[in-house]
Amino acid sequence: MKVGENIFIKTTGNAARYGGSKIIDTTVSKVGRKYFEVEALPSVRFHISNLVQDTNYSTSYKVYHSREAIEEETELIELRDKMRKTFDHWNGTPLTLDQYRRIDKIVSEGNAL
């Protein structure tokens, strides 16, 4: 992390719930040994190690190095939710044996990593 580096901040938790999910394009204004600060949120500091807001409560912001990283994380969450709903025991989508076999093959490939 360097002063002047361009980063992106996404609102999370209650900040996203009540203020709407926002992506803030900003630059690093200060870097210390454990924490850094950004121009857009001067009263907030972030951990260098994991890019998460330093707070004793639930975090309101998370830092990313690119907008694409935010979009990929959002897509991953949406796909996980879709899969959970598809395979939900009570309300799941009925699938054929062949479909379950193909899904099992894909899941098995992922477990081989």
N, CA, C and O atoms as a GROMACS GRO file, in nm:
protein
  452
    1MET      N    1   0.085  -0.117   0.000
    1MET     CA    2   0.000   0.000   0.000
    1MET      C    3   0.090   0.123   0.000
    1MET      O    4   0.180   0.135   0.082
    2LYS      N    5   0.064   0.215  -0.093
    2LYS     CA    6   0.144   0.336  -0.105
    2LYS      C    7   0.054   0.460  -0.110
    2LYS      O    8  -0.058   0.454  -0.160
    3VAL      N    9   0.104   0.570  -0.059
    3VAL     CA   10   0.032   0.697  -0.067
    3VAL      C   11   0.014   0.732  -0.215
    3VAL      O   12   0.108   0.722  -0.294
    4GLY      N   13  -0.108   0.772  -0.252
    4GLY     CA   14  -0.138   0.806  -0.391
    4GLY      C   15  -0.194   0.691  -0.472
    4GLY      O   16  -0.241   0.711  -0.584
    5GLU      N   17  -0.191   0.571  -0.416
    5GLU     CA   18  -0.244   0.453  -0.487
    5GLU      C   19  -0.395   0.465  -0.501
    5GLU      O   20  -0.464   0.502  -0.406
    6ASN      N   21  -0.446   0.434  -0.619
    6ASN     CA   22  -0.589   0.439  -0.645
    6ASN      C   23  -0.653   0.309  -0.597
    6ASN      O   24  -0.609   0.200  -0.633
    7ILE      N   25  -0.758   0.320  -0.515
    7ILE     CA   26  -0.829   0.202  -0.464
    7ILE      C   27  -0.979   0.226  -0.470
    7ILE      O   28  -1.026   0.337  -0.494
    8PHE      N   29  -1.054   0.118  -0.447
    8PHE     CA   30  -1.200   0.125  -0.448
    8PHE      C   31  -1.253   0.074  -0.315
    8PHE      O   32  -1.203  -0.024  -0.260
    9ILE      N   33  -1.353   0.143  -0.263
    9ILE     CA   34  -1.413   0.106  -0.135
    9ILE      C   35  -1.560   0.076  -0.158
    9ILE      O   36  -1.631   0.152  -0.224
   10LYS      N   37  -1.605  -0.037  -0.103
   10LYS     CA   38  -1.745  -0.077  -0.114
   10LYS      C   39  -1.809  -0.070   0.024
   10LYS      O   40  -1.752  -0.119   0.122
   11THR      N   41  -1.928  -0.010   0.030
   11THR     CA   42  -2.000  -0.008   0.157
   11THR      C   43  -2.050  -0.149   0.188
   11THR      O   44  -2.089  -0.223   0.098
   12THR      N   45  -2.047  -0.185   0.317
   12THR     CA   46  -2.091  -0.316   0.360
   12THR      C   47  -2.179  -0.303   0.484
   12THR      O   48  -2.193  -0.194   0.538
   13GLY      N   49  -2.237  -0.412   0.527
   13GLY     CA   50  -2.314  -0.414   0.651
   13GLY      C   51  -2.426  -0.311   0.652
   13GLY      O   52  -2.496  -0.292   0.552
   14ASN      N   53  -2.443  -0.245   0.766
   14ASN     CA   54  -2.550  -0.148   0.782
   14ASN      C   55  -2.535  -0.028   0.690
   14ASN      O   56  -2.634   0.031   0.647
   15ALA      N   57  -2.411   0.010   0.658
   15ALA     CA   58  -2.390   0.123   0.567
   15ALA      C   59  -2.449   0.092   0.430
   15ALA      O   60  -2.506   0.180   0.366
   16ALA      N   61  -2.435  -0.031   0.385
   16ALA     CA   62  -2.492  -0.071   0.256
   16ALA      C   63  -2.643  -0.092   0.267
   16ALA      O   64  -2.719  -0.059   0.176
   17ARG      N   65  -2.685  -0.148   0.380
   17ARG     CA   66  -2.827  -0.177   0.400
   17ARG      C   67  -2.910  -0.049   0.406
   17ARG      O   68  -3.015  -0.041   0.341
   18TYR      N   69  -2.864   0.050   0.481
   18TYR     CA   70  -2.944   0.170   0.500
   18TYR      C   71  -2.904   0.285   0.407
   18TYR      O   72  -2.987   0.371   0.377
   19GLY      N   73  -2.781   0.287   0.362
   19GLY     CA   74  -2.737   0.395   0.275
   19GLY      C   75  -2.724   0.354   0.130
   19GLY      O   76  -2.691   0.437   0.045
   20GLY      N   77  -2.750   0.227   0.101
   20GLY     CA   78  -2.735   0.177  -0.034
   20GLY      C   79  -2.592   0.133  -0.061
   20GLY      O   80  -2.497   0.192  -0.009
   21SER      N   81  -2.579   0.032  -0.141
   21SER     CA   82  -2.447  -0.019  -0.175
   21SER      C   83  -2.378   0.080  -0.269
   21SER      O   84  -2.430   0.112  -0.376
   22LYS      N   85  -2.262   0.128  -0.228
   22LYS     CA   86  -2.189   0.227  -0.308
   22LYS      C   87  -2.046   0.181  -0.329
   22LYS      O   88  -1.990   0.110  -0.246
   23ILE      N   89  -1.989   0.223  -0.440
   23ILE     CA   90  -1.848   0.201  -0.468
   23ILE      C   91  -1.782   0.337  -0.476
   23ILE      O   92  -1.821   0.422  -0.556
   24ILE      N   93  -1.682   0.358  -0.392
   24ILE     CA   94  -1.612   0.486  -0.384
   24ILE      C   95  -1.474   0.471  -0.446
   24ILE      O   96  -1.395   0.386  -0.403
   25ASP      N   97  -1.445   0.552  -0.546
   25ASP     CA   98  -1.313   0.554  -0.610
   25ASP      C   99  -1.232   0.662  -0.538
   25ASP      O  100  -1.268   0.779  -0.541
   26THR      N  101  -1.122   0.623  -0.474
   26THR     CA  102  -1.044   0.719  -0.395
   26THR      C  103  -0.896   0.682  -0.399
   26THR      O  104  -0.857   0.583  -0.462
   27THR      N  105  -0.814   0.762  -0.331
   27THR     CA  106  -0.671   0.734  -0.324
   27THR      C  107  -0.626   0.725  -0.179
   27THR      O  108  -0.688   0.781  -0.089
   28VAL      N  109  -0.518   0.653  -0.158
   28VAL     CA  110  -0.460   0.636  -0.025
   28VAL      C  111  -0.394   0.768   0.014
   28VAL      O  112  -0.315   0.825  -0.062
   29SER      N  113  -0.427   0.817   0.134
   29SER     CA  114  -0.372   0.946   0.178
   29SER      C  115  -0.263   0.930   0.284
   29SER      O  116  -0.179   1.019   0.299
   30LYS      N  117  -0.264   0.820   0.357
   30LYS     CA  118  -0.167   0.801   0.465
   30LYS      C  119  -0.146   0.651   0.487
   30LYS      O  120  -0.241   0.573   0.485
   31VAL      N  121  -0.020   0.612   0.506
   31VAL     CA  122   0.012   0.471   0.530
   31VAL      C  123   0.100   0.462   0.654
   31VAL      O  124   0.204   0.527   0.662
   32GLY      N  125   0.057   0.381   0.748
   32GLY     CA  126   0.135   0.356   0.869
   32GLY      C  127   0.189   0.214   0.869
   32GLY      O  128   0.195   0.149   0.765
   33ARG      N  129   0.228   0.167   0.987
   33ARG     CA  130   0.284   0.033   0.998
   33ARG      C  131   0.175  -0.074   0.985
   33ARG      O  132   0.197  -0.177   0.921
   34LYS      N  133   0.057  -0.050   1.046
   34LYS     CA  134  -0.052  -0.147   1.044
   34LYS      C  135  -0.176  -0.101   0.969
   34LYS      O  136  -0.256  -0.182   0.923
   35TYR      N  137  -0.193   0.032   0.957
   35TYR     CA  138  -0.316   0.086   0.901
   35TYR      C  139  -0.286   0.186   0.789
   35TYR      O  140  -0.175   0.236   0.776
   36PHE      N  141  -0.390   0.212   0.709
   36PHE     CA  142  -0.382   0.319   0.610
   36PHE      C  143  -0.514   0.394   0.607
   36PHE      O  144  -0.616   0.344   0.654
   37GLU      N  145  -0.511   0.516   0.553
   37GLU     CA  146  -0.629   0.601   0.542
   37GLU      C  147  -0.646   0.644   0.398
   37GLU      O  148  -0.552   0.639   0.319
   38VAL      N  149  -0.769   0.686   0.364
   38VAL     CA  150  -0.799   0.728   0.227
   38VAL      C  151  -0.858   0.869   0.228
   38VAL      O  152  -0.910   0.916   0.329
   39GLU      N  153  -0.849   0.935   0.113
   39GLU     CA  154  -0.896   1.074   0.102
   39GLU      C  155  -1.047   1.085   0.120
   39GLU      O  156  -1.095   1.180   0.182
   40ALA      N  157  -1.124   0.991   0.066
   40ALA     CA  158  -1.270   1.001   0.069
   40ALA      C  159  -1.329   0.982   0.209
   40ALA      O  160  -1.438   1.030   0.237
   41LEU      N  161  -1.257   0.911   0.297
   41LEU     CA  162  -1.306   0.884   0.432
   41LEU      C  163  -1.195   0.912   0.532
   41LEU      O  164  -1.134   0.819   0.586
   42PRO      N  165  -1.166   1.040   0.558
   42PRO     CA  166  -1.051   1.076   0.640
   42PRO      C  167  -1.058   1.029   0.786
   42PRO      O  168  -0.955   1.018   0.852
   43SER      N  169  -1.177   1.002   0.837
   43SER     CA  170  -1.189   0.959   0.977
   43SER      C  171  -1.191   0.807   0.992
   43SER      O  172  -1.209   0.757   1.103
   44VAL      N  173  -1.173   0.735   0.883
   44VAL     CA  174  -1.177   0.589   0.886
   44VAL      C  175  -1.040   0.535   0.850
   44VAL      O  176  -0.974   0.587   0.760
   45ARG      N  177  -0.996   0.430   0.921
   45ARG     CA  178  -0.870   0.367   0.885
   45ARG      C  179  -0.893   0.220   0.856
   45ARG      O  180  -0.989   0.159   0.904
   46PHE      N  181  -0.802   0.163   0.776
   46PHE     CA  182  -0.815   0.026   0.729
   46PHE      C  183  -0.690  -0.053   0.762
   46PHE      O  184  -0.580   0.002   0.765
   47HIS      N  185  -0.706  -0.182   0.788
   47HIS     CA  186  -0.593  -0.270   0.812
   47HIS      C  187  -0.521  -0.296   0.679
   47HIS      O  188  -0.585  -0.325   0.578
   48ILE      N  189  -0.390  -0.284   0.680
   48ILE     CA  190  -0.311  -0.312   0.561
   48ILE      C  191  -0.317  -0.462   0.530
   48ILE      O  192  -0.319  -0.500   0.413
   49SER      N  193  -0.319  -0.545   0.632
   49SER     CA  194  -0.312  -0.690   0.614
   49SER      C  195  -0.432  -0.751   0.542
   49SER      O  196  -0.415  -0.842   0.461
   50ASN      N  197  -0.554  -0.700   0.569
   50ASN     CA  198  -0.672  -0.762   0.508
   50ASN      C  199  -0.766  -0.664   0.438
   50ASN      O  200  -0.872  -0.704   0.389
   51LEU      N  201  -0.729  -0.537   0.433
   51LEU     CA  202  -0.806  -0.432   0.364
   51LEU      C  203  -0.945  -0.409   0.420
   51LEU      O  204  -1.034  -0.363   0.349
   52VAL      N  205  -0.965  -0.440   0.548
   52VAL     CA  206  -1.093  -0.423   0.613
   52VAL      C  207  -1.085  -0.306   0.710
   52VAL      O  208  -0.980  -0.280   0.768
   53GLN      N  209  -1.195  -0.237   0.728
   53GLN     CA  210  -1.204  -0.123   0.818
   53GLN      C  211  -1.165  -0.162   0.960
   53GLN      O  212  -1.203  -0.269   1.009
   54ASP      N  213  -1.090  -0.076   1.026
   54ASP     CA  214  -1.054  -0.097   1.167
   54ASP      C  215  -1.166  -0.043   1.254
   54ASP      O  216  -1.188   0.078   1.258
   55THR      N  217  -1.237  -0.132   1.322
   55THR     CA  218  -1.348  -0.092   1.407
   55THR      C  219  -1.375  -0.199   1.511
   55THR      O  220  -1.340  -0.316   1.491
   56ASN      N  221  -1.437  -0.161   1.620
   56ASN     CA  222  -1.479  -0.256   1.722
   56ASN      C  223  -1.619  -0.308   1.695
   56ASN      O  224  -1.668  -0.396   1.766
   57TYR      N  225  -1.683  -0.256   1.594
   57TYR     CA  226  -1.819  -0.292   1.559
   57TYR      C  227  -1.820  -0.358   1.422
   57TYR      O  228  -1.714  -0.392   1.370
   58SER      N  229  -1.936  -0.375   1.363
   58SER     CA  230  -1.940  -0.433   1.229
   58SER      C  231  -1.884  -0.332   1.129
   58SER      O  232  -1.906  -0.212   1.141
   59THR      N  233  -1.812  -0.382   1.032
   59THR     CA  234  -1.747  -0.293   0.936
   59THR      C  235  -1.849  -0.230   0.841
   59THR      O  236  -1.952  -0.290   0.808
   60SER      N  237  -1.820  -0.110   0.799
   60SER     CA  238  -1.904  -0.038   0.704
   60SER      C  239  -1.841  -0.030   0.566
   60SER      O  240  -1.908   0.003   0.469
   61TYR      N  241  -1.710  -0.060   0.559
   61TYR     CA  242  -1.638  -0.045   0.433
   61TYR      C  243  -1.538  -0.158   0.414
   61TYR      O  244  -1.482  -0.211   0.510
   62LYS      N  245  -1.517  -0.195   0.287
   62LYS     CA  246  -1.415  -0.293   0.251
   62LYS      C  247  -1.340  -0.239   0.130
   62LYS      O  248  -1.401  -0.183   0.038
   63VAL      N  249  -1.208  -0.255   0.129
   63VAL     CA  250  -1.122  -0.199   0.024
   63VAL      C  251  -1.089  -0.304  -0.081
   63VAL      O  252  -1.068  -0.421  -0.049
   64TYR      N  253  -1.084  -0.261  -0.206
   64TYR     CA  254  -1.047  -0.346  -0.319
   64TYR      C  255  -0.945  -0.271  -0.404
   64TYR      O  256  -0.943  -0.148  -0.407
   65HIS      N  257  -0.860  -0.347  -0.472
   65HIS     CA  258  -0.761  -0.285  -0.560
   65HIS      C  259  -0.817  -0.250  -0.698
   65HIS      O  260  -0.760  -0.168  -0.770
   66SER      N  261  -0.931  -0.313  -0.734
   66SER     CA  262  -0.990  -0.284  -0.865
   66SER      C  263  -1.141  -0.297  -0.859
   66SER      O  264  -1.196  -0.365  -0.773
   67ARG      N  265  -1.207  -0.231  -0.951
   67ARG     CA  266  -1.352  -0.240  -0.962
   67ARG      C  267  -1.392  -0.382  -1.005
   67ARG      O  268  -1.497  -0.432  -0.965
   68GLU      N  269  -1.309  -0.445  -1.086
   68GLU     CA  270  -1.336  -0.582  -1.132
   68GLU      C  271  -1.342  -0.679  -1.015
   68GLU      O  272  -1.422  -0.773  -1.016
   69ALA      N  273  -1.259  -0.660  -0.914
   69ALA     CA  274  -1.260  -0.747  -0.796
   69ALA      C  275  -1.394  -0.737  -0.724
   69ALA      O  276  -1.445  -0.837  -0.674
   70ILE      N  277  -1.450  -0.617  -0.717
   70ILE     CA  278  -1.581  -0.597  -0.655
   70ILE      C  279  -1.688  -0.669  -0.736
   70ILE      O  280  -1.774  -0.737  -0.680
   71GLU      N  281  -1.682  -0.651  -0.868
   71GLU     CA  282  -1.782  -0.713  -0.955
   71GLU      C  283  -1.774  -0.865  -0.948
   71GLU      O  284  -1.878  -0.932  -0.948
   72GLU      N  285  -1.653  -0.922  -0.941
   72GLU     CA  286  -1.638  -1.067  -0.932
   72GLU      C  287  -1.690  -1.119  -0.799
   72GLU      O  288  -1.754  -1.224  -0.795
   73GLU      N  289  -1.663  -1.048  -0.690
   73GLU     CA  290  -1.714  -1.090  -0.560
   73GLU      C  291  -1.866  -1.085  -0.558
   73GLU      O  292  -1.930  -1.175  -0.502
   74THR      N  293  -1.925  -0.982  -0.617
   74THR     CA  294  -2.070  -0.970  -0.624
   74THR      C  295  -2.130  -1.084  -0.705
   74THR      O  296  -2.231  -1.142  -0.665
   75GLU      N  297  -2.068  -1.118  -0.818
   75GLU     CA  298  -2.116  -1.229  -0.900
   75GLU      C  299  -2.107  -1.361  -0.824
   75GLU      O  300  -2.198  -1.443  -0.831
   76LEU      N  301  -1.998  -1.381  -0.753
   76LEU     CA  302  -1.980  -1.503  -0.674
   76LEU      C  303  -2.091  -1.517  -0.569
   76LEU      O  304  -2.148  -1.625  -0.553
   77ILE      N  305  -2.121  -1.409  -0.499
   77ILE     CA  306  -2.227  -1.412  -0.397
   77ILE      C  307  -2.363  -1.442  -0.461
   77ILE      O  308  -2.440  -1.520  -0.406
   78GLU      N  309  -2.391  -1.380  -0.575
   78GLU     CA  310  -2.517  -1.403  -0.644
   78GLU      C  311  -2.530  -1.548  -0.689
   78GLU      O  312  -2.636  -1.609  -0.676
   79LEU      N  313  -2.420  -1.605  -0.743
   79LEU     CA  314  -2.423  -1.744  -0.787
   79LEU      C  315  -2.439  -1.840  -0.670
   79LEU      O  316  -2.511  -1.940  -0.680
   80ARG      N  317  -2.372  -1.812  -0.558
   80ARG     CA  318  -2.388  -1.897  -0.439
   80ARG      C  319  -2.531  -1.895  -0.391
   80ARG      O  320  -2.587  -1.999  -0.357
   81ASP      N  321  -2.592  -1.776  -0.387
   81ASP     CA  322  -2.732  -1.766  -0.344
   81ASP      C  323  -2.824  -1.842  -0.439
   81ASP      O  324  -2.918  -1.909  -0.395
   82LYS      N  325  -2.797  -1.831  -0.567
   82LYS     CA  326  -2.878  -1.902  -0.666
   82LYS      C  327  -2.866  -2.054  -0.646
   82LYS      O  328  -2.966  -2.125  -0.652
   83MET      N  329  -2.744  -2.102  -0.621
   83MET     CA  330  -2.724  -2.245  -0.599
   83MET      C  331  -2.793  -2.290  -0.470
   83MET      O  332  -2.852  -2.398  -0.466
   84ARG      N  333  -2.785  -2.210  -0.366
   84ARG     CA  334  -2.853  -2.244  -0.240
   84ARG      C  335  -3.003  -2.258  -0.261
   84ARG      O  336  -3.066  -2.351  -0.211
   85LYS      N  337  -3.060  -2.165  -0.336
   85LYS     CA  338  -3.204  -2.171  -0.362
   85LYS      C  339  -3.238  -2.290  -0.450
   85LYS      O  340  -3.343  -2.353  -0.432
   86THR      N  341  -3.152  -2.322  -0.545
   86THR     CA  342  -3.176  -2.434  -0.634
   86THR      C  343  -3.177  -2.566  -0.557
   86THR      O  344  -3.259  -2.654  -0.584
   87PHE      N  345  -3.085  -2.580  -0.461
   87PHE     CA  346  -3.072  -2.706  -0.389
   87PHE      C  347  -3.139  -2.704  -0.251
   87PHE      O  348  -3.118  -2.794  -0.171
   88ASP      N  349  -3.217  -2.601  -0.225
   88ASP     CA  350  -3.289  -2.593  -0.099
   88ASP      C  351  -3.381  -2.715  -0.085
   88ASP      O  352  -3.448  -2.753  -0.180
   89HIS      N  353  -3.383  -2.774   0.034
   89HIS     CA  354  -3.460  -2.896   0.057
   89HIS      C  355  -3.609  -2.877   0.035
   89HIS      O  356  -3.675  -2.964  -0.022
   90TRP      N  357  -3.663  -2.766   0.081
   90TRP     CA  358  -3.809  -2.747   0.076
   90TRP      C  359  -3.855  -2.680  -0.053
   90TRP      O  360  -3.957  -2.719  -0.109
   91ASN      N  361  -3.783  -2.581  -0.098
   91ASN     CA  362  -3.830  -2.503  -0.214
   91ASN      C  363  -3.742  -2.518  -0.336
   91ASN      O  364  -3.752  -2.439  -0.430
   92GLY      N  365  -3.656  -2.617  -0.337
   92GLY     CA  366  -3.560  -2.631  -0.445
   92GLY      C  367  -3.622  -2.664  -0.579
   92GLY      O  368  -3.735  -2.713  -0.587
   93THR      N  369  -3.548  -2.638  -0.684
   93THR     CA  370  -3.589  -2.670  -0.820
   93THR      C  371  -3.577  -2.820  -0.841
   93THR      O  372  -3.472  -2.877  -0.813
   94PRO      N  373  -3.682  -2.886  -0.891
   94PRO     CA  374  -3.671  -3.030  -0.916
   94PRO      C  375  -3.577  -3.056  -1.033
   94PRO      O  376  -3.593  -2.998  -1.141
   95LEU      N  377  -3.479  -3.141  -1.012
   95LEU     CA  378  -3.381  -3.175  -1.115
   95LEU      C  379  -3.388  -3.324  -1.145
   95LEU      O  380  -3.430  -3.405  -1.061
   96THR      N  381  -3.348  -3.359  -1.265
   96THR     CA  382  -3.346  -3.501  -1.304
   96THR      C  383  -3.219  -3.567  -1.254
   96THR      O  384  -3.126  -3.500  -1.211
   97LEU      N  385  -3.216  -3.699  -1.259
   97LEU     CA  386  -3.099  -3.775  -1.218
   97LEU      C  387  -2.978  -3.736  -1.303
   97LEU      O  388  -2.867  -3.721  -1.252
   98ASP      N  389  -3.000  -3.720  -1.432
   98ASP     CA  390  -2.890  -3.681  -1.521
   98ASP      C  391  -2.833  -3.545  -1.482
   98ASP      O  392  -2.711  -3.527  -1.482
   99GLN      N  393  -2.919  -3.450  -1.449
   99GLN     CA  394  -2.873  -3.318  -1.407
   99GLN      C  395  -2.792  -3.327  -1.278
   99GLN      O  396  -2.688  -3.262  -1.265
  100TYR      N  397  -2.839  -3.406  -1.182
  100TYR     CA  398  -2.763  -3.425  -1.058
  100TYR      C  399  -2.628  -3.491  -1.085
  100TYR      O  400  -2.529  -3.456  -1.020
  101ARG      N  401  -2.621  -3.584  -1.178
  101ARG     CA  402  -2.494  -3.649  -1.211
  101ARG      C  403  -2.395  -3.548  -1.270
  101ARG      O  404  -2.277  -3.549  -1.236
  102ARG      N  405  -2.445  -3.460  -1.358
  102ARG     CA  406  -2.357  -3.359  -1.418
  102ARG      C  407  -2.310  -3.260  -1.312
  102ARG      O  408  -2.194  -3.217  -1.314
  103ILE      N  409  -2.398  -3.223  -1.222
  103ILE     CA  410  -2.361  -3.132  -1.112
  103ILE      C  411  -2.257  -3.199  -1.023
  103ILE      O  412  -2.160  -3.136  -0.983
  104ASP      N  413  -2.279  -3.326  -0.993
  104ASP     CA  414  -2.183  -3.400  -0.910
  104ASP      C  415  -2.046  -3.404  -0.975
  104ASP      O  416  -1.944  -3.392  -0.906
  105LYS      N  417  -2.042  -3.421  -1.104
  105LYS     CA  418  -1.914  -3.424  -1.178
  105LYS      C  419  -1.841  -3.290  -1.164
  105LYS      O  420  -1.720  -3.286  -1.141
  106ILE      N  421  -1.915  -3.181  -1.177
  106ILE     CA  422  -1.856  -3.046  -1.164
  106ILE      C  423  -1.806  -3.025  -1.021
  106ILE      O  424  -1.695  -2.976  -1.001
  107VAL      N  425  -1.889  -3.061  -0.923
  107VAL     CA  426  -1.850  -3.044  -0.783
  107VAL      C  427  -1.728  -3.129  -0.750
  107VAL      O  428  -1.640  -3.084  -0.677
  108SER      N  429  -1.723  -3.251  -0.803
  108SER     CA  430  -1.608  -3.339  -0.780
  108SER      C  431  -1.480  -3.280  -0.838
  108SER      O  432  -1.372  -3.296  -0.780
  109GLU      N  433  -1.489  -3.213  -0.952
  109GLU     CA  434  -1.372  -3.147  -1.013
  109GLU      C  435  -1.320  -3.040  -0.919
  109GLU      O  436  -1.198  -3.026  -0.903
  110GLY      N  437  -1.408  -2.965  -0.856
  110GLY     CA  438  -1.369  -2.859  -0.764
  110GLY      C  439  -1.303  -2.914  -0.640
  110GLY      O  440  -1.212  -2.849  -0.586
  111ASN      N  441  -1.344  -3.030  -0.592
  111ASN     CA  442  -1.286  -3.091  -0.473
  111ASN      C  443  -1.149  -3.152  -0.501
  111ASN      O  444  -1.073  -3.177  -0.407
  112ALA      N  445  -1.117  -3.175  -0.628
  112ALA     CA  446  -0.987  -3.234  -0.663
  112ALA      C  447  -0.874  -3.132  -0.653
  112ALA      O  448  -0.757  -3.169  -0.653
  113LEU      N  449  -0.908  -3.002  -0.645
  113LEU     CA  450  -0.806  -2.897  -0.642
  113LEU      C  451  -0.730  -2.900  -0.516
  113LEU      O  452  -0.640  -2.818  -0.497
   0.00000   0.00000   0.00000
